[in-house]
Amino acid sequence: MSAHCQLTGAQPGFGNNSRYVRLKLSAKAIKTVDTIGVEAAVARIRARGVKV
């Protein structure tokens, strides 16, 4: 499975840039979580059909 951000769907440009955490988020997605909150971010992820 390729590395990608669960919130924005962005993929790294090159290399192994994935982190093994509960949610794999890009820097932009972390800023989005800070803005809209964790609950709203998880709701967006679940709306896309991803199991969290």
N, C-alpha and C positions, 0 to 999 in steps of 0.2 A: 504494500500500500504506500503510495507516495505521500510525502509530507505536504500538508496544506492547512491553512487556518480554518477552523471550524465555523467562525463567525463570518468572515468576509469571503472565504473560498480561495484566497490568494495562495500561490505556490512559490517556494523559494526559487530564485533565479538560477542558482547553481549550488553544488555541494550538499552536505548533510546538515541542513539548518533546522532540523526538527528538535524539539525538546520534549522529554517524556514527562508530561504533567497531565492533570485531569482533563484540561482543555488545551488544545494546541492552537495558540493565538499568535497572530502577527503583531508587530508593534502598533500598527494602525488599529487593530481590533482591541488591544489593551486600552488605548485612548478612548475608543468607542465605549467600552465597558465602564471606564471612569465617568463618561458623560451620561450614559443612559442607565447605568446600574447593572448589577449582576443578574437580577431576576429578568429584566427585559432582554438582556443579551441571551440568556438561556432560552427564553421564549422564542426568540428569533431562530436560534439553532434548531430547536424542536420543530418549529414551523417548516423548516427545510427538510424534515424527516430524519434528522440525525439523532441517534440514541445518545442521551447524555446521562 
